Amino acid sequence: MKLQEKLRSGRFSVGVVGLGYVGLPLAVEYAKAGFPTVGIDVDTEKVKAVNLGRNYIDDVDDDDLRAVTSSRTLRAEAHYRSIPDLDVVFICVPTPFTEYKDPDIRYILDAARGIASGLRKGHVIILKSTTFPNTTEGYVLPILQERGLTVGRDYHLAFSPERIDPGNKLFTTRNTPVVVGGVTPTCTRMAALASGRVIEKVVTVSNPKVAEMEKLLENIFRSVNIALVNEMALLCDRMGGIDVWEVVEAAKTKPFGFMPFYPGPGIGGHCILIDPYYLSWAARKHDFQTNFITLAAETNENMPFYVKNMIYRVFSMTEVPLRNARILMLGVAFKRDVDDTRHSPALRVMELLLEDGIRNIRYNDPHVPQITVNGRTFRSSRLTPKLLSHTDCVVITTDHSSYDYGMIVRHAHRIIDTRNATRNVRGSKRHVHVLGSGKF
Ligand SMILES: NC(=O)c1ccc[n+]([C@@H]2O[C@H](COP(=O)([O-])OP(=O)(O)OC[C@H]3O[C@@H](n4cnc5c(N)ncnc54)[C@H](O)[C@@H]3O)[C@@H](O)[C@H]2O)c1
């Protein structure tokens, strides 16, 4: 059957390279829709878990995964030998940065080489990992071209960025529109057809670079706006008497031209923190400094230092010596209701405290049973009134919705609330110091 007919009739098989936060939900979505799907991951633990129907991603429904793996609609492999049997292959591998914050696209290159080893006529390859403009055409395409096939005729290559928002119950893989930009118009059409089988709305753009830049714009938009409100929060604390949270609520009443963003202890995760550096790196090649974008990233990265200073100021008002202070961090995931701790600002605050010799630190996070910071492993402590009352300072770094903030405010001696999570708690809150409240 010709590729276009396969895509139109929905009789094609799917490969998903990288079974993490992005890849596993995508693989399950295709498998649920009845497409024979193979997940490929170098992490043999993940491969084993998927094949046993054992879920490790919050956004994936346990029963869905069990159903598609027990029927063998979805299976996982730690090698690329199935590539020739698959029609559409998505690449969902990590795109971290190096120690010096340069892009590290080696996982994309490895995945491209793995796919190239089995590339055949009729393949549709779709890169989903967030990356700088020209990765698809400048780095992935040359690897695939080594097979001697012609892109846009023999096989198809496109970039279609992932937009998943982990923890978001309203917008999921299926109902979040995707953007697709192919190397040729036929590539765009084929990739859009393949994506449109499980994703409700597909928007096409003229080429992969537009799609790559579009994704960076989305994430840098967040980075810049969060930095803006973080700077406002610092100013409110400096000026005193102005609560940035009240300011945002008031500004939010404007029905047009304003979108609320909130301050916090910094940004984390695998996207918003990293993506500005991908773009500024690519811009430098063109003698262009992304000053505005870099300043936003810097502002956000300074926030954990500000939280550390808040902690020190709290102790400067007490008799408790800082070195012996018992500190409890609440929430170490990078955002509310997820288990992802990558680049979490809470961990950065812990790192800074440990570097200063403050060792008596504990944490609680209902989503994260264990973490390692500066080579030391911590286990989540049970959050009880006793633990709170035996702590000198509680730092709310992630505002998980399962926390009983009333109980926390009642039993803690001192609280630094970096998320305004205690806003609805009634009663005395003189011991609660909210970042940006203008009272600190
Ligand atoms: N996590 C998010 O919320 C999110 C949202 C939108 C976009 N993205 C982007 O999607 C991409 C993937 O992110 P993620 O959060 O799913 O990462 P992840 O680390 O959760 O998953 C990536 C998986 O790829 C596997 N892998 C690495 N190299 C491989 C290779 N050569 N072959 C096969 N498997 C390989 C890893 O073992 C891992 O399981 C990144 O570019 C990220 O920026 C992530």
The ligand as a Gaussian input file, in Angstrom:
#p B3LYP/6-31G(d) Opt

LIG

0 1
 N        8.854000      16.998000      29.712000
 C        8.114000      17.941000      29.164000
 O        7.196000      18.461000      29.772000
 C        8.343000      18.399000      27.745000
 C        7.377000      19.185000      27.123000
 C        7.578000      19.592000      25.815000
 C        8.748000      19.244000      25.163000
 N        9.689000      18.487000      25.788000
 C       10.896000      18.117000      25.046000
 O       10.782000      16.751000      24.668000
 C       12.050000      16.121000      24.698000
 C       12.021000      14.899000      25.589000
 O       11.758000      15.314000      26.902000
 P       11.314000      14.298000      28.040000
 O       10.897000      15.161000      29.183000
 O       10.344000      13.302000      27.513000
 O       12.693000      13.575000      28.362000
 P       12.889000      12.248000      29.225000
 O       14.268000      12.301000      29.745000
 O       11.745000      12.088000      30.172000
 O       12.779000      11.073000      28.151000
 C       13.681000      10.901000      27.138000
 C       13.934000       9.410000      26.947000
 O       14.797000       9.252000      25.827000
 C       15.648000       8.146000      26.092000
 N       16.796000       8.204000      25.187000
 C       17.907000       8.974000      25.253000
 N       18.716000       8.744000      24.210000
 C       18.107000       7.806000      23.452000
 C       18.441000       7.166000      22.239000
 N       19.546000       7.482000      21.567000
 N       17.605000       6.233000      21.772000
 C       16.473000       5.914000      22.424000
 N       16.100000       6.491000      23.568000
 C       16.896000       7.444000      24.077000
 C       15.981000       8.294000      27.558000
 O       16.433000       7.082000      28.112000
 C       14.626000       8.742000      28.115000
 O       13.841000       7.667000      28.556000
 C       13.040000      17.191000      25.127000
 O       13.580000      17.799000      24.007000
 C       12.174000      18.203000      25.864000
 O       12.702000      19.501000      25.830000
 C        9.503000      18.036000      27.063000

